[in-house]
């Protein structure tokens, strides 16, 4: 009987060792999973082109801007224009929307202007083709007398409209 107890005791100790190894292994796996999630999340934010300052925003449906965005989502609308004074949450709201959707593209109007005048047609094509396009500060750009910039922006909108974007 004592021999059986010794064998059982050794098996229990081995089993406890396996559990400790498994717990340690699980903690390591969890640590790497968390790191992978952070890296993947950061990569997603960079692909969406969201400015770093807005990486942690969420859709707070208490704000007016977020209420409009929520209605936009519920109605499955195609176009949303948000205007208002500085600091009312326009950029935060649309960035939170892009983060929630995990798709789209955030572009400042100055980036479009730079792309036009540097002949960055790949960037302009990306703008035309992406699922969800957010153009920040549209209307604040300096107007050119020829209307060239406005015609390019109009072309972007028309292309997106004809492609059902």
C-alpha positions, 0 to 999 in steps of 0.5 A: 500500500505504501508503494502505491501511495508513493507512486500516486504522490509522485504522479500528483507532483508530476501533475502539479508540475505540468499544471505550473508549466501549463499556467506559465505557458498560458501566461506567455501565450496571453502576453504574446496575444496581447502584444499581437493585438496591440500591433495589429490594432496599431497597424489597422489605425495606420492603414486607416490613416487616422492621426495618432491623436485620435487612436483612442477615441470611441463613439460616445453617443452622447455627443451631437456628432456621434448621434448624427453618425449613429443615425448615418449608420442605422440608415445605411446612408451613403454620404454624411457632411458634418460641419461645426466650430472647432472642438465640437468633436467632428474629427473625433467622431469620424475617426471613432467611426472608422475605427469601429468599421475597421475600414476606410481612409482618413484624409486631410484636405491638404493631403489631397491638394499635395497629391494633386500638385505632386502628381500622386495619382496612386493616392488619388485613386485610393481615395476614389476606391476606398469603402469609406472616405473621410475628408477632414477640413474640406472647405477650409482650404485656400481657394484657387482662382482657376477652380482646378482644386475644386474640379478635382475634388468634384471628380473624386466625389463623382467617381465615388458616387458612380462606383456606389461608394 
